Amino acid sequence: MEYVYAALLLNSAGKEINEETLSKVVEATGSEADEAKIKSLTTALEDIDIEEAVKKQAIAQAAPAKQETSEEPEEEEEEDEEEEEEVSEEEAAEGLGALFE
């Protein structure tokens, strides 16, 4: 994952993403650079516009947030049902008390 972060950092700085620059960024963090992973990442990123990919991901993450808000009324309904059950239990307890009077 640190290799992807390094690529994003280089992209945001306007630097070219290649094996040498990725190695320098990873090594600057105190980690040892894995040349196979770096070569694999640079090959995978050759035809990808990182800015466009980040924008698409931001849009994709915004969609589930809307779904989460739609779930809230269901939770409120469940709480209402629990309150109704509590009330009915209290009423039942009052009814039982009347038997012993």
C-alpha positions in Angstrom: 0.0 0.0 0.0 2.9 2.4 0.7 3.8 2.1 -3.0 0.4 3.4 -4.0 0.7 6.2 -1.5 4.1 7.1 -2.9 2.6 7.2 -6.4 -0.2 9.5 -5.3 2.3 11.7 -3.5 4.5 12.0 -6.6 1.4 12.7 -8.7 0.2 15.5 -6.4 3.7 17.0 -6.5 3.7 17.0 -10.3 6.6 14.6 -10.5 7.0 11.7 -12.9 6.1 8.3 -11.5 8.8 5.9 -12.4 10.9 3.2 -10.7 13.5 5.6 -9.5 11.2 8.2 -8.0 9.0 5.6 -6.3 12.1 4.0 -4.8 13.3 7.3 -3.4 9.9 8.1 -1.8 9.6 4.6 -0.3 13.2 4.7 1.0 12.6 8.2 2.4 10.0 6.6 4.7 12.6 4.3 6.2 11.2 1.3 4.4 13.2 -0.9 2.0 12.0 -0.6 -1.6 10.9 -3.8 -3.2 12.0 -3.4 -6.9 9.5 -6.1 -8.1 6.5 -4.3 -6.5 7.7 -0.9 -7.8 8.2 -2.3 -11.3 4.7 -3.9 -11.2 3.1 -0.7 -10.0 4.8 1.5 -12.6 3.7 -0.9 -15.3 0.1 -0.9 -14.0 0.0 2.9 -13.9 1.4 3.5 -17.4 -2.1 3.9 -19.0 -3.9 5.3 -16.0 -4.8 9.0 -15.5 -4.4 9.2 -11.7 -6.4 12.4 -11.3 -9.4 10.9 -13.2 -9.2 7.7 -11.1 -9.2 9.6 -7.9 -12.2 11.6 -8.9 -14.1 8.5 -9.9 -13.3 6.9 -6.6 -14.5 10.0 -4.7 -17.8 9.9 -6.5 -18.1 6.1 -5.9 -17.6 6.7 -2.1 -20.2 9.5 -2.0 -22.9 7.2 -3.3 -22.9 4.8 -0.3 -23.1 7.7 2.1 -26.5 8.6 0.7 -27.6 5.0 1.3 -26.5 5.2 5.0 -28.8 8.1 5.6 -31.8 6.2 4.3 -31.2 3.5 6.9 -31.6 5.9 9.8 -35.5 6.0 9.7 -35.5 2.2 10.0 -33.5 2.4 13.2 -35.9 5.0 14.6 -38.8 2.7 13.7 -37.1 -0.2 15.6 -36.7 2.1 18.6 -40.4 3.0 18.5 -41.3 -0.6 18.4 -39.1 -1.3 21.5 -40.8 1.6 23.3 -44.2 0.2 22.4 -43.1 -3.2 23.8 -41.9 -1.5 27.0 -45.2 0.3 27.4 -47.2 -2.9 26.9 -45.0 -4.7 29.4 -45.7 -1.9 31.9 -49.4 -2.2 31.2 -49.2 -5.9 31.7 -47.4 -5.5 35.1 -50.2 -3.0 36.2 -52.8 -5.5 35.2 -51.1 -8.2 37.3 -50.9 -5.9 40.2 -54.7 -5.5 40.1 -55.0 -9.2 40.6 -53.5 -9.0 44.1 -55.5 -6.1 45.4 
